[in-house]
Amino acid sequence: MTRNISALRWFGPLTAFLLAVLLSACDHPHAQFNPATEWSFFPLTPSMVWTYRVDSKSQHQTYVVTDKVLGIKYLPSLDVTGQVVEEYYDIDRGGSRPIVYVVKDGYLSRLSGLEYNADDIRTPAWGRSEEGDFMPARMVPEVSWSSTIFPFGHMPDAFDIKQTHRTVFEPDEVVVPAGHYLGCMRIDTMATYEGGTFGKYKKDPASLLYQDWYAPNVGLIKTAVLEGSVRGPRLETVELLKFSPGTVSSSK
C-alpha cells in the first residue's frame, strides 16, 4: 500500500503537468505547408496597401512605411515592364518613392532608388538599387539560392551586397499588430557588404542576417535584422500594422 501511495504522489503531479502541456499546445495553433499556397506569398494585386512600423535602433527612430500597388506598367526610361509599387516614408525628407518588381527565370527582382518623372519613372543621377533574384515567385520550403544587390547600380567604387537565402516554413502562428497569421514562409538571408567603402575602410566584411516572414495572400508581415547571426543584436524590426487586400479584376 505504501508503494502505491508513493507512486500516486508523483503520478498525480506528472499527469497534471502533461495535461497542462497538452492544453498549452492546443492554445498555440500549428500549421503544415500547403502546396496550394506556394504562389500566394507575394501578392501584387492593384490597390493592395500595406502599412508597416519600422523600429530602427541603428537610426535611433521609429517610423511608418506604406506600400501601395499601382499595377503593371511599361516604363520607357527603364525599358522594363513590371509591377509598380509606391512606397511612402512618414519621416523627414521621406516622401514617396516608386519600386518596380519584375519576374524573370522564376524569381522576383526589385528596382528601387528610383524617382518619378511626369508619367514615367527614371533612374536618378546617383544610380538606382538593383536587387536581382531577391525571392522565388513560387515559394516552397527548403530552397536555397544566392543573389547580389547593387545599391547604387554599377557606379565606380560603389559597394555591393552578396546574399545567400533559404526558405523555411514557419509552423507556428506569427503575431504582429495587424493580426495573427498561420502558415507563413520565412526567408533567412545572410547579407555581406563588400567592395567600395567597405573594402577600403573595413578589414572584415560586415554581415547582417535578415529574417522575413510572408503570410499567404498577404505578403510580408514581419522582418528582423540582426547583426552577424541569429544570436547577434537586433538592429531593426519591421511589423505589419494594417493590410488592405485591394481590388480583384473581373476580367481574365
C-alpha positions as CSV (number, residue, x, y, z in Angstrom):
1,M,0.0,0.0,0.0
2,T,2.8,2.4,0.8
3,R,4.4,1.9,-2.6
4,N,1.1,2.6,-4.3
5,I,0.7,5.8,-2.3
6,S,4.2,6.9,-3.1
7,A,3.5,6.2,-6.8
8,L,0.4,8.4,-6.6
9,R,2.5,11.2,-5.1
10,W,4.5,11.6,-8.3
11,F,2.0,10.2,-10.8
12,G,-0.7,12.8,-9.9
13,P,1.6,15.9,-10.4
14,L,3.0,14.3,-13.6
15,T,-0.5,13.8,-15.0
16,A,-1.3,17.4,-14.2
17,F,1.9,18.6,-15.9
18,L,1.3,16.6,-19.1
19,L,-2.3,17.8,-19.2
20,A,-1.1,21.4,-18.9
21,V,1.4,20.8,-21.8
22,L,-1.3,19.4,-24.0
23,L,-3.7,22.3,-23.2
24,S,-0.9,24.7,-23.9
25,A,-0.2,23.1,-27.3
26,C,-3.9,23.4,-28.1
27,D,-3.7,27.1,-27.3
28,H,-0.9,27.6,-29.9
29,P,-2.1,26.5,-33.4
30,H,0.4,24.9,-35.7
31,A,0.3,24.5,-39.5
32,Q,1.8,22.3,-42.1
33,F,2.9,23.6,-45.5
34,N,0.0,23.7,-48.0
35,P,1.2,23.4,-51.7
36,A,-1.8,25.4,-52.8
37,T,-0.3,28.5,-51.2
38,E,3.0,28.4,-53.0
39,W,2.2,31.2,-55.4
40,S,0.4,33.4,-52.8
41,F,3.3,34.7,-50.5
42,F,4.0,37.9,-52.5
43,P,0.7,39.1,-54.0
44,L,0.7,42.3,-56.0
45,T,-3.0,43.0,-56.7
46,P,-3.7,46.5,-57.8
47,S,-4.6,48.8,-54.9
48,M,-3.3,46.5,-52.2
49,V,-1.9,48.5,-49.3
50,W,0.5,47.5,-46.5
51,T,1.3,49.8,-43.6
52,Y,4.4,48.9,-41.6
53,R,6.0,50.2,-38.4
54,V,9.8,50.3,-38.6
55,D,11.7,50.3,-35.3
56,S,15.3,51.1,-36.2
57,K,17.9,51.0,-33.5
58,S,20.7,51.9,-36.0
59,Q,18.8,55.1,-37.0
60,H,17.5,55.7,-33.5
61,Q,14.0,56.2,-34.6
62,T,10.6,54.6,-35.2
63,Y,8.6,55.5,-38.4
64,V,5.8,54.2,-40.6
65,V,6.1,53.0,-44.2
66,T,3.1,52.5,-46.5
67,D,3.3,50.5,-49.8
68,K,0.6,50.6,-52.4
69,V,0.4,48.5,-55.6
70,L,-0.2,50.7,-58.7
71,G,-0.3,47.9,-61.2
72,I,1.7,46.6,-64.2
73,K,3.3,49.4,-66.3
74,Y,5.8,49.7,-69.1
75,L,8.4,52.2,-68.2
76,P,10.2,53.7,-71.2
77,S,13.1,55.2,-69.3
78,L,14.0,51.9,-67.7
79,D,12.8,49.8,-70.8
80,V,11.1,47.3,-68.5
81,T,7.6,46.2,-67.8
82,G,6.9,45.4,-64.2
83,Q,4.6,45.8,-61.2
84,V,4.9,49.3,-59.7
85,V,4.6,49.8,-56.0
86,E,4.5,53.3,-54.5
87,E,6.3,53.4,-51.1
88,Y,5.7,56.3,-48.7
89,Y,8.0,57.1,-45.8
90,D,6.5,59.0,-42.9
91,I,9.7,60.7,-41.9
92,D,11.6,63.9,-42.6
93,R,12.7,64.0,-46.2
94,G,10.9,60.7,-46.8
95,G,8.1,61.2,-49.2
96,S,7.0,58.7,-52.0
97,R,9.3,56.5,-54.0
98,P,8.5,54.0,-56.8
99,I,9.6,50.4,-56.7
100,V,9.4,48.1,-59.7
101,Y,9.1,44.3,-59.4
102,V,10.0,42.1,-62.4
103,V,9.7,38.3,-62.6
104,K,12.5,36.6,-64.5
105,D,13.5,33.0,-64.6
106,G,11.2,32.1,-61.7
107,Y,12.5,34.9,-59.3
108,L,11.4,38.3,-58.4
109,S,13.8,41.1,-59.0
110,R,13.5,44.6,-57.5
111,L,14.5,48.0,-58.8
112,S,14.4,50.8,-56.2
113,G,16.1,54.2,-55.5
114,L,14.1,55.5,-58.4
115,E,12.2,58.8,-58.9
116,Y,9.1,60.0,-60.7
117,N,9.4,61.9,-64.0
118,A,5.9,63.0,-65.1
119,D,4.2,59.8,-66.2
120,D,7.4,57.9,-66.3
121,I,9.9,56.5,-63.7
122,R,13.6,57.1,-64.2
123,T,17.0,56.4,-62.6
124,P,18.4,59.4,-60.7
125,A,21.9,60.7,-61.5
126,W,23.4,58.9,-58.4
127,G,22.2,55.5,-59.7
128,R,19.5,53.0,-58.7
129,S,19.4,50.0,-56.5
130,E,19.3,46.7,-58.4
131,E,18.3,43.6,-56.4
132,G,18.1,40.5,-58.6
133,D,16.5,37.2,-57.5
134,F,15.5,38.5,-54.1
135,M,12.8,35.8,-53.7
136,P,11.2,33.0,-55.7
137,A,7.9,33.7,-57.3
138,R,6.9,30.2,-56.2
139,M,7.6,29.7,-52.5
140,V,8.2,26.2,-51.1
141,P,10.3,25.2,-48.0
142,E,14.0,24.4,-48.0
143,V,15.1,26.2,-51.2
144,S,18.5,27.9,-51.2
145,W,19.9,30.4,-53.7
146,S,22.3,33.3,-54.0
147,S,22.0,36.9,-55.3
148,T,23.7,40.2,-55.3
149,I,22.4,43.7,-54.6
150,F,24.0,46.7,-56.3
151,P,22.7,49.6,-54.1
152,F,23.9,52.3,-56.5
153,G,23.8,50.3,-59.7
154,H,27.2,49.7,-61.3
155,M,28.8,53.1,-60.4
156,P,32.6,53.1,-59.9
157,D,33.7,52.4,-56.3
158,A,30.2,51.5,-55.2
159,F,29.9,48.6,-52.8
160,D,27.7,45.6,-53.3
161,I,25.9,43.1,-51.1
162,K,26.3,39.4,-51.6
163,Q,23.4,37.4,-50.3
164,T,22.6,33.8,-49.5
165,H,19.0,32.9,-49.0
166,R,17.0,29.9,-47.6
167,T,13.2,29.4,-47.3
168,V,11.9,27.9,-44.1
169,F,8.2,27.0,-43.4
170,E,7.0,28.5,-40.1
171,P,4.6,26.1,-38.4
172,D,3.8,28.5,-35.5
173,E,1.5,31.4,-35.6
174,V,3.2,34.8,-36.3
175,V,1.7,37.7,-34.4
176,V,2.0,41.3,-35.5
177,P,-0.1,44.4,-34.8
178,A,-2.2,43.7,-37.9
179,G,-3.2,40.2,-36.7
180,H,-2.4,36.5,-36.2
181,Y,-1.0,34.7,-39.3
182,L,-0.7,30.9,-39.7
183,G,1.1,29.0,-42.5
184,C,3.8,31.6,-43.1
185,M,7.1,31.2,-45.0
186,R,10.3,32.7,-43.7
187,I,13.2,33.7,-45.8
188,D,16.6,33.8,-44.0
189,T,19.1,36.0,-45.8
190,M,22.7,36.4,-44.8
191,A,23.9,39.7,-46.4
192,T,27.6,40.5,-46.7
193,Y,28.6,44.1,-47.6
194,E,31.8,44.3,-49.5
195,G,33.8,46.4,-52.0
196,G,33.7,50.2,-52.3
197,T,34.0,52.0,-49.0
198,F,33.7,48.6,-47.1
199,G,36.7,47.3,-48.9
200,K,38.7,50.4,-48.2
201,Y,38.0,51.0,-44.5
202,K,36.9,47.7,-43.1
203,K,39.2,44.8,-42.6
204,D,36.4,42.3,-42.4
205,P,33.2,42.5,-44.4
206,A,30.0,43.5,-42.5
207,S,27.3,40.8,-42.3
208,L,23.6,41.1,-41.4
209,L,21.0,38.4,-41.1
210,Y,17.6,39.3,-42.4
211,Q,14.6,37.2,-41.4
212,D,11.4,38.0,-43.4
213,W,8.1,36.4,-42.7
214,Y,5.5,36.2,-45.5
215,A,1.8,35.2,-45.0
216,P,-0.3,33.6,-47.7
217,N,-2.4,36.1,-49.7
218,V,-0.9,39.0,-47.6
219,G,2.8,39.1,-48.3
220,L,5.5,40.5,-45.9
221,I,4.3,40.8,-42.4
222,K,7.5,40.9,-40.3
223,T,11.2,41.5,-40.7
224,A,14.0,41.2,-38.1
225,V,17.5,42.4,-38.9
226,L,20.3,41.0,-36.7
227,E,24.0,41.7,-36.7
228,G,26.1,38.8,-37.8
229,S,23.9,35.8,-36.9
230,V,20.7,34.8,-35.2
231,R,22.4,35.4,-31.8
232,G,23.5,38.9,-32.8
233,P,21.9,42.1,-31.5
234,R,18.7,43.1,-33.2
235,L,19.2,46.3,-35.3
236,E,15.8,46.7,-36.9
237,T,12.2,45.3,-36.7
238,V,9.5,45.8,-39.2
239,E,5.9,44.8,-38.4
240,L,2.7,45.0,-40.4
241,L,0.2,47.4,-38.8
242,K,-2.5,47.3,-41.4
243,F,-3.4,45.5,-44.7
244,S,-5.9,46.2,-47.4
245,P,-6.5,43.5,-50.0
246,G,-7.1,45.8,-52.9
247,T,-9.3,45.0,-55.9
248,V,-9.7,41.9,-58.0
249,S,-10.3,42.4,-61.7
250,S,-13.3,40.8,-63.2
251,S,-11.6,40.2,-66.5
252,K,-9.5,37.1,-67.0
